[in-house]
Amino acid sequence: MSEATTFAHCNRCQRDTYHDVLAVSSEADPEDPEGAEWFDRYEFLKCRGCENVSLRHTAGRGQGDVTTSSYPPTIELLKLPSWLDPISSIFSNTTDGGVPETVCKIMREVYIARSSECLRLCAMGIRAVLEAVMIDKSGDHQSFKNNTDAFEKAGYLSERQRSTINTILEVGHAAIHRAWEPTEDDIETLFRITVSVIESVYLHEPRAERLERTVPRRPKPKKF
């Protein structure tokens, strides 16, 4: 491995990959009064697979007291949906102008909370995302229950899906009011349900319409 190459996590590839080091800013003090050299290093990295660019910050003193952080924060729980990745959505054309930026912004914050292991904040944020979706599609009816009723009446939820949404509401309430902390498995379930709801509401119908336009029409039967 050359000095201009390093191994780091890539959020877009969702694994550790080789990265080119585009630029480095580094400070160090070998004359630390306590005898432990401290250093502060920033690296701009570019994934050799997908070409995603990130910033890695490494700081510490000596060999055993080192912290590393990244921007954007490392996301390892679930693969980021393409509609949350501005570059991917431009080239894949998956959003069809669909998912509102307000919903995307809250979801990005929820992913960041997850990467920081803030599980209660994740539960609260997911509840906020779903309410933003319902208000966008069926208006604000002043309470989560009323918004869910209107959302269901507008045809976006089945009776079974309504029960699932109520469960997410209860998870959010428990995290906010009863100091309950969900597990990582709980959060993964909430993520999968929420992404499914968002894609069903904003993306599936335009994709189905596009697919319908590309499917050849059935030929008319020949008359004899």
C-alpha positions as protocol buffer text, in pm:
chain_id: "A"
residue {
  index: 1
  type: MET
  ca { x: 0 y: 0 z: 0 }
}
residue {
  index: 2
  type: SER
  ca { x: 146 y: 335 z: -106 }
}
residue {
  index: 3
  type: GLU
  ca { x: 154 y: 646 z: 113 }
}
residue {
  index: 4
  type: ALA
  ca { x: -127 y: 792 z: -101 }
}
residue {
  index: 5
  type: THR
  ca { x: -359 y: 496 z: -35 }
}
residue {
  index: 6
  type: THR
  ca { x: -539 y: 388 z: 281 }
}
residue {
  index: 7
  type: PHE
  ca { x: -810 y: 148 z: 395 }
}
residue {
  index: 8
  type: ALA
  ca { x: -1131 y: 305 z: 528 }
}
residue {
  index: 9
  type: HIS
  ca { x: -1506 y: 252 z: 553 }
}
residue {
  index: 10
  type: CYS
  ca { x: -1718 y: 372 z: 259 }
}
residue {
  index: 11
  type: ASN
  ca { x: -2081 y: 454 z: 334 }
}
residue {
  index: 12
  type: ARG
  ca { x: -2185 y: 411 z: -28 }
}
residue {
  index: 13
  type: CYS
  ca { x: -2012 y: 74 z: -76 }
}
residue {
  index: 14
  type: GLN
  ca { x: -2111 y: -26 z: 280 }
}
residue {
  index: 15
  type: ARG
  ca { x: -1777 y: -190 z: 355 }
}
residue {
  index: 16
  type: ASP
  ca { x: -1410 y: -108 z: 410 }
}
residue {
  index: 17
  type: THR
  ca { x: -1241 y: -26 z: 78 }
}
residue {
  index: 18
  type: TYR
  ca { x: -915 y: 117 z: -53 }
}
residue {
  index: 19
  type: HIS
  ca { x: -917 y: 497 z: -68 }
}
residue {
  index: 20
  type: ASP
  ca { x: -689 y: 747 z: -238 }
}
residue {
  index: 21
  type: VAL
  ca { x: -565 y: 1018 z: -1 }
}
residue {
  index: 22
  type: LEU
  ca { x: -645 y: 1343 z: -184 }
}
residue {
  index: 23
  type: ALA
  ca { x: -509 y: 1586 z: 75 }
}
residue {
  index: 24
  type: VAL
  ca { x: -368 y: 1585 z: 427 }
}
residue {
  index: 25
  type: SER
  ca { x: -347 y: 1846 z: 702 }
}
residue {
  index: 26
  type: SER
  ca { x: -146 y: 1731 z: 1002 }
}
residue {
  index: 27
  type: GLU
  ca { x: 0 y: 1875 z: 1321 }
}
residue {
  index: 28
  type: ALA
  ca { x: 222 y: 1706 z: 1580 }
}
residue {
  index: 29
  type: ASP
  ca { x: 423 y: 1801 z: 1886 }
}
residue {
  index: 30
  type: PRO
  ca { x: 707 y: 1562 z: 1966 }
}
residue {
  index: 31
  type: GLU
  ca { x: 806 y: 1785 z: 2260 }
}
residue {
  index: 32
  type: ASP
  ca { x: 494 y: 1727 z: 2471 }
}
residue {
  index: 33
  type: PRO
  ca { x: 576 y: 1817 z: 2836 }
}
residue {
  index: 34
  type: GLU
  ca { x: 434 y: 1486 z: 2958 }
}
residue {
  index: 35
  type: GLY
  ca { x: 648 y: 1290 z: 2717 }
}
residue {
  index: 36
  type: ALA
  ca { x: 365 y: 1163 z: 2495 }
}
residue {
  index: 37
  type: GLU
  ca { x: 367 y: 1296 z: 2139 }
}
residue {
  index: 38
  type: TRP
  ca { x: 30 y: 1434 z: 2034 }
}
residue {
  index: 39
  type: PHE
  ca { x: -96 y: 1463 z: 1677 }
}
residue {
  index: 40
  type: ASP
  ca { x: -398 y: 1596 z: 1489 }
}
residue {
  index: 41
  type: ARG
  ca { x: -450 y: 1473 z: 1131 }
}
residue {
  index: 42
  type: TYR
  ca { x: -719 y: 1540 z: 869 }
}
residue {
  index: 43
  type: GLU
  ca { x: -737 y: 1339 z: 546 }
}
residue {
  index: 44
  type: PHE
  ca { x: -959 y: 1386 z: 242 }
}
residue {
  index: 45
  type: LEU
  ca { x: -1027 y: 1035 z: 110 }
}
residue {
  index: 46
  type: LYS
  ca { x: -1175 y: 911 z: -219 }
}
residue {
  index: 47
  type: CYS
  ca { x: -1306 y: 555 z: -247 }
}
residue {
  index: 48
  type: ARG
  ca { x: -1139 y: 364 z: -529 }
}
residue {
  index: 49
  type: GLY
  ca { x: -1464 y: 174 z: -590 }
}
residue {
  index: 50
  type: CYS
  ca { x: -1747 y: 429 z: -607 }
}
residue {
  index: 51
  type: GLU
  ca { x: -1535 y: 750 z: -587 }
}
residue {
  index: 52
  type: ASN
  ca { x: -1725 y: 874 z: -281 }
}
residue {
  index: 53
  type: VAL
  ca { x: -1528 y: 1149 z: -99 }
}
residue {
  index: 54
  type: SER
  ca { x: -1510 y: 1174 z: 281 }
}
residue {
  index: 55
  type: LEU
  ca { x: -1305 y: 1339 z: 555 }
}
residue {
  index: 56
  type: ARG
  ca { x: -1126 y: 1137 z: 824 }
}
residue {
  index: 57
  type: HIS
  ca { x: -998 y: 1298 z: 1145 }
}
residue {
  index: 58
  type: THR
  ca { x: -745 y: 1115 z: 1362 }
}
residue {
  index: 59
  type: ALA
  ca { x: -615 y: 1264 z: 1686 }
}
residue {
  index: 60
  type: GLY
  ca { x: -442 y: 1139 z: 1998 }
}
residue {
  index: 61
  type: ARG
  ca { x: -141 y: 1119 z: 2222 }
}
residue {
  index: 62
  type: GLY
  ca { x: 110 y: 839 z: 2206 }
}
residue {
  index: 63
  type: GLN
  ca { x: 19 y: 498 z: 2071 }
}
residue {
  index: 64
  type: GLY
  ca { x: -274 y: 399 z: 2290 }
}
residue {
  index: 65
  type: ASP
  ca { x: -495 y: 709 z: 2310 }
}
residue {
  index: 66
  type: VAL
  ca { x: -619 y: 763 z: 1955 }
}
residue {
  index: 67
  type: THR
  ca { x: -967 y: 864 z: 1833 }
}
residue {
  index: 68
  type: THR
  ca { x: -1089 y: 851 z: 1474 }
}
residue {
  index: 69
  type: SER
  ca { x: -1403 y: 1011 z: 1332 }
}
residue {
  index: 70
  type: SER
  ca { x: -1538 y: 1061 z: 981 }
}
residue {
  index: 71
  type: TYR
  ca { x: -1756 y: 1307 z: 793 }
}
residue {
  index: 72
  type: PRO
  ca { x: -2012 y: 1211 z: 682 }
}
residue {
  index: 73
  type: PRO
  ca { x: -2034 y: 984 z: 988 }
}
residue {
  index: 74
  type: THR
  ca { x: -1981 y: 613 z: 929 }
}
residue {
  index: 75
  type: ILE
  ca { x: -2309 y: 430 z: 862 }
}
residue {
  index: 76
  type: GLU
  ca { x: -2290 y: 54 z: 894 }
}
residue {
  index: 77
  type: LEU
  ca { x: -2636 y: -56 z: 1008 }
}
residue {
  index: 78
  type: LEU
  ca { x: -2816 y: -51 z: 673 }
}
residue {
  index: 79
  type: LYS
  ca { x: -2723 y: 48 z: 321 }
}
residue {
  index: 80
  type: LEU
  ca { x: -2822 y: 408 z: 257 }
}
residue {
  index: 81
  type: PRO
  ca { x: -3121 y: 416 z: 16 }
}
residue {
  index: 82
  type: SER
  ca { x: -3033 y: 570 z: -320 }
}
residue {
  index: 83
  type: TRP
  ca { x: -3289 y: 847 z: -269 }
}
residue {
  index: 84
  type: LEU
  ca { x: -3092 y: 964 z: 37 }
}
residue {
  index: 85
  type: ASP
  ca { x: -2768 y: 982 z: -161 }
}
residue {
  index: 86
  type: PRO
  ca { x: -2783 y: 1296 z: -381 }
}
residue {
  index: 87
  type: ILE
  ca { x: -2521 y: 1165 z: -627 }
}
residue {
  index: 88
  type: SER
  ca { x: -2676 y: 819 z: -664 }
}
residue {
  index: 89
  type: SER
  ca { x: -3024 y: 959 z: -713 }
}
residue {
  index: 90
  type: ILE
  ca { x: -2904 y: 1193 z: -988 }
}
residue {
  index: 91
  type: PHE
  ca { x: -2754 y: 909 z: -1192 }
}
residue {
  index: 92
  type: SER
  ca { x: -3010 y: 639 z: -1110 }
}
residue {
  index: 93
  type: ASN
  ca { x: -3314 y: 866 z: -1157 }
}
residue {
  index: 94
  type: THR
  ca { x: -3493 y: 670 z: -885 }
}
residue {
  index: 95
  type: THR
  ca { x: -3671 y: 955 z: -713 }
}
residue {
  index: 96
  type: ASP
  ca { x: -3868 y: 1080 z: -1016 }
}
residue {
  index: 97
  type: GLY
  ca { x: -3888 y: 1408 z: -828 }
}
residue {
  index: 98
  type: GLY
  ca { x: -4047 y: 1203 z: -547 }
}
residue {
  index: 99
  type: VAL
  ca { x: -3919 y: 1199 z: -190 }
}
residue {
  index: 100
  type: PRO
  ca { x: -3942 y: 1554 z: -47 }
}
residue {
  index: 101
  type: GLU
  ca { x: -3620 y: 1708 z: 77 }
}
residue {
  index: 102
  type: THR
  ca { x: -3780 y: 1763 z: 419 }
}
residue {
  index: 103
  type: VAL
  ca { x: -3827 y: 1388 z: 460 }
}
residue {
  index: 104
  type: CYS
  ca { x: -3476 y: 1319 z: 329 }
}
residue {
  index: 105
  type: LYS
  ca { x: -3318 y: 1566 z: 573 }
}
residue {
  index: 106
  type: ILE
  ca { x: -3483 y: 1406 z: 876 }
}
residue {
  index: 107
  type: MET
  ca { x: -3388 y: 1058 z: 755 }
}
residue {
  index: 108
  type: ARG
  ca { x: -3024 y: 1161 z: 710 }
}
residue {
  index: 109
  type: GLU
  ca { x: -3023 y: 1293 z: 1067 }
}
residue {
  index: 110
  type: VAL
  ca { x: -3171 y: 962 z: 1187 }
}
residue {
  index: 111
  type: TYR
  ca { x: -2894 y: 769 z: 1010 }
}
residue {
  index: 112
  type: ILE
  ca { x: -2634 y: 995 z: 1174 }
}
residue {
  index: 113
  type: ALA
  ca { x: -2795 y: 933 z: 1514 }
}
residue {
  index: 114
  type: ARG
  ca { x: -2771 y: 559 z: 1450 }
}
residue {
  index: 115
  type: SER
  ca { x: -2405 y: 583 z: 1351 }
}
residue {
  index: 116
  type: SER
  ca { x: -2345 y: 759 z: 1685 }
}
residue {
  index: 117
  type: GLU
  ca { x: -2537 y: 481 z: 1868 }
}
residue {
  index: 118
  type: CYS
  ca { x: -2806 y: 726 z: 1984 }
}
residue {
  index: 119
  type: LEU
  ca { x: -3083 y: 466 z: 1973 }
}
residue {
  index: 120
  type: ARG
  ca { x: -3348 y: 669 z: 2154 }
}
residue {
  index: 121
  type: LEU
  ca { x: -3294 y: 958 z: 1914 }
}
residue {
  index: 122
  type: CYS
  ca { x: -3335 y: 712 z: 1626 }
}
residue {
  index: 123
  type: ALA
  ca { x: -3673 y: 600 z: 1757 }
}
residue {
  index: 124
  type: MET
  ca { x: -3788 y: 961 z: 1803 }
}
residue {
  index: 125
  type: GLY
  ca { x: -3655 y: 1059 z: 1460 }
}
residue {
  index: 126
  type: ILE
  ca { x: -3827 y: 772 z: 1281 }
}
residue {
  index: 127
  type: ARG
  ca { x: -4156 y: 877 z: 1437 }
}
residue {
  index: 128
  type: ALA
  ca { x: -4093 y: 1232 z: 1312 }
}
residue {
  index: 129
  type: VAL
  ca { x: -4014 y: 1104 z: 961 }
}
residue {
  index: 130
  type: LEU
  ca { x: -4341 y: 911 z: 938 }
}
residue {
  index: 131
  type: GLU
  ca { x: -4541 y: 1209 z: 1061 }
}
residue {
  index: 132
  type: ALA
  ca { x: -4370 y: 1432 z: 800 }
}
residue {
  index: 133
  type: VAL
  ca { x: -4469 y: 1182 z: 528 }
}
residue {
  index: 134
  type: MET
  ca { x: -4831 y: 1170 z: 646 }
}
residue {
  index: 135
  type: ILE
  ca { x: -4860 y: 1549 z: 668 }
}
residue {
  index: 136
  type: ASP
  ca { x: -4709 y: 1588 z: 322 }
}
residue {
  index: 137
  type: LYS
  ca { x: -4958 y: 1345 z: 168 }
}
residue {
  index: 138
  type: SER
  ca { x: -5280 y: 1403 z: 364 }
}
residue {
  index: 139
  type: GLY
  ca { x: -5239 y: 1732 z: 554 }
}
residue {
  index: 140
  type: ASP
  ca { x: -5181 y: 1819 z: 919 }
}
residue {
  index: 141
  type: HIS
  ca { x: -5467 y: 1709 z: 1143 }
}
residue {
  index: 142
  type: GLN
  ca { x: -5305 y: 1819 z: 1471 }
}
residue {
  index: 143
  type: SER
  ca { x: -5225 y: 1478 z: 1623 }
}
residue {
  index: 144
  type: PHE
  ca { x: -5041 y: 1163 z: 1524 }
}
residue {
  index: 145
  type: LYS
  ca { x: -5361 y: 956 z: 1549 }
}
residue {
  index: 146
  type: ASN
  ca { x: -5560 y: 1200 z: 1334 }
}
residue {
  index: 147
  type: ASN
  ca { x: -5279 y: 1218 z: 1080 }
}
residue {
  index: 148
  type: THR
  ca { x: -5264 y: 839 z: 1066 }
}
residue {
  index: 149
  type: ASP
  ca { x: -5643 y: 820 z: 1022 }
}
residue {
  index: 150
  type: ALA
  ca { x: -5628 y: 1065 z: 729 }
}
residue {
  index: 151
  type: PHE
  ca { x: -5327 y: 885 z: 579 }
}
residue {
  index: 152
  type: GLU
  ca { x: -5513 y: 553 z: 594 }
}
residue {
  index: 153
  type: LYS
  ca { x: -5832 y: 710 z: 453 }
}
residue {
  index: 154
  type: ALA
  ca { x: -5629 y: 851 z: 161 }
}
residue {
  index: 155
  type: GLY
  ca { x: -5537 y: 492 z: 68 }
}
residue {
  index: 156
  type: TYR
  ca { x: -5170 y: 489 z: 170 }
}
residue {
  index: 157
  type: LEU
  ca { x: -5213 y: 232 z: 449 }
}
residue {
  index: 158
  type: SER
  ca { x: -5387 y: -102 z: 480 }
}
residue {
  index: 159
  type: GLU
  ca { x: -5538 y: -210 z: 811 }
}
residue {
  index: 160
  type: ARG
  ca { x: -5235 y: -430 z: 880 }
}
residue {
  index: 161
  type: GLN
  ca { x: -4992 y: -148 z: 793 }
}
residue {
  index: 162
  type: ARG
  ca { x: -5186 y: 82 z: 1028 }
}
residue {
  index: 163
  type: SER
  ca { x: -5107 y: -157 z: 1312 }
}
residue {
  index: 164
  type: THR
  ca { x: -4737 y: -141 z: 1221 }
}
residue {
  index: 165
  type: ILE
  ca { x: -4740 y: 239 z: 1220 }
}
residue {
  index: 166
  type: ASN
  ca { x: -4907 y: 239 z: 1562 }
}
residue {
  index: 167
  type: THR
  ca { x: -4625 y: 19 z: 1692 }
}
residue {
  index: 168
  type: ILE
  ca { x: -4368 y: 274 z: 1569 }
}
residue {
  index: 169
  type: LEU
  ca { x: -4567 y: 549 z: 1741 }
}
residue {
  index: 170
  type: GLU
  ca { x: -4559 y: 354 z: 2068 }
}
residue {
  index: 171
  type: VAL
  ca { x: -4183 y: 299 z: 2035 }
}
residue {
  index: 172
  type: GLY
  ca { x: -4136 y: 675 z: 1993 }
}
residue {
  index: 173
  type: HIS
  ca { x: -4357 y: 750 z: 2294 }
}
residue {
  index: 174
  type: ALA
  ca { x: -4167 y: 500 z: 2510 }
}
residue {
  index: 175
  type: ALA
  ca { x: -3831 y: 652 z: 2410 }
}
residue {
  index: 176
  type: ILE
  ca { x: -3952 y: 1008 z: 2474 }
}
residue {
  index: 177
  type: HIS
  ca { x: -4164 y: 969 z: 2788 }
}
residue {
  index: 178
  type: ARG
  ca { x: -4054 y: 647 z: 2959 }
}
residue {
  index: 179
  type: ALA
  ca { x: -3675 y: 655 z: 2907 }
}
residue {
  index: 180
  type: TRP
  ca { x: -3696 y: 324 z: 2723 }
}
residue {
  index: 181
  type: GLU
  ca { x: -3397 y: 241 z: 2501 }
}
residue {
  index: 182
  type: PRO
  ca { x: -3460 y: 19 z: 2197 }
}
residue {
  index: 183
  type: THR
  ca { x: -3207 y: -244 z: 2095 }
}
residue {
  index: 184
  type: GLU
  ca { x: -3010 y: -236 z: 1771 }
}
residue {
  index: 185
  type: ASP
  ca { x: -3242 y: -506 z: 1634 }
}
residue {
  index: 186
  type: ASP
  ca { x: -3542 y: -288 z: 1722 }
}
residue {
  index: 187
  type: ILE
  ca { x: -3389 y: 6 z: 1536 }
}
residue {
  index: 188
  type: GLU
  ca { x: -3306 y: -207 z: 1232 }
}
residue {
  index: 189
  type: THR
  ca { x: -3672 y: -317 z: 1219 }
}
residue {
  index: 190
  type: LEU
  ca { x: -3790 y: 44 z: 1244 }
}
residue {
  index: 191
  type: PHE
  ca { x: -3553 y: 150 z: 966 }
}
residue {
  index: 192
  type: ARG
  ca { x: -3673 y: -123 z: 731 }
}
residue {
  index: 193
  type: ILE
  ca { x: -4040 y: -46 z: 793 }
}
residue {
  index: 194
  type: THR
  ca { x: -3990 y: 328 z: 748 }
}
residue {
  index: 195
  type: VAL
  ca { x: -3790 y: 297 z: 427 }
}
residue {
  index: 196
  type: SER
  ca { x: -4057 y: 59 z: 293 }
}
residue {
  index: 197
  type: VAL
  ca { x: -4336 y: 309 z: 373 }
}
residue {
  index: 198
  type: ILE
  ca { x: -4149 y: 601 z: 214 }
}
residue {
  index: 199
  type: GLU
  ca { x: -4071 y: 409 z: -104 }
}
residue {
  index: 200
  type: SER
  ca { x: -4427 y: 277 z: -127 }
}
residue {
  index: 201
  type: VAL
  ca { x: -4572 y: 628 z: -94 }
}
residue {
  index: 202
  type: TYR
  ca { x: -4331 y: 820 z: -318 }
}
residue {
  index: 203
  type: LEU
  ca { x: -4149 y: 584 z: -552 }
}
residue {
  index: 204
  type: HIS
  ca { x: -4340 y: 266 z: -633 }
}
residue {
  index: 205
  type: GLU
  ca { x: -4624 y: 426 z: -830 }
}
residue {
  index: 206
  type: PRO
  ca { x: -4397 y: 634 z: -1062 }
}
residue {
  index: 207
  type: ARG
  ca { x: -4172 y: 331 z: -1116 }
}
residue {
  index: 208
  type: ALA
  ca { x: -4473 y: 113 z: -1200 }
}
residue {
  index: 209
  type: GLU
  ca { x: -4600 y: 376 z: -1445 }
}
residue {
  index: 210
  type: ARG
  ca { x: -4257 y: 393 z: -1611 }
}
residue {
  index: 211
  type: LEU
  ca { x: -4243 y: 15 z: -1632 }
}
residue {
  index: 212
  type: GLU
  ca { x: -4590 y: 4 z: -1785 }
}
residue {
  index: 213
  type: ARG
  ca { x: -4477 y: 241 z: -2061 }
}
residue {
  index: 214
  type: THR
  ca { x: -4185 y: 14 z: -2153 }
}
residue {
  index: 215
  type: VAL
  ca { x: -4375 y: -318 z: -2161 }
}
residue {
  index: 216
  type: PRO
  ca { x: -4486 y: -412 z: -2516 }
}
residue {
  index: 217
  type: ARG
  ca { x: -4861 y: -415 z: -2566 }
}
residue {
  index: 218
  type: ARG
  ca { x: -5031 y: -748 z: -2613 }
}
residue {
  index: 219
  type: PRO
  ca { x: -5104 y: -795 z: -2983 }
}
residue {
  index: 220
  type: LYS
  ca { x: -5466 y: -791 z: -3089 }
}
residue {
  index: 221
  type: PRO
  ca { x: -5598 y: -1131 z: -3197 }
}
residue {
  index: 222
  type: LYS
  ca { x: -5601 y: -1183 z: -3571 }
}
residue {
  index: 223
  type: LYS
  ca { x: -5936 y: -1190 z: -3744 }
}
residue {
  index: 224
  type: PHE
  ca { x: -5995 y: -1480 z: -3981 }
}
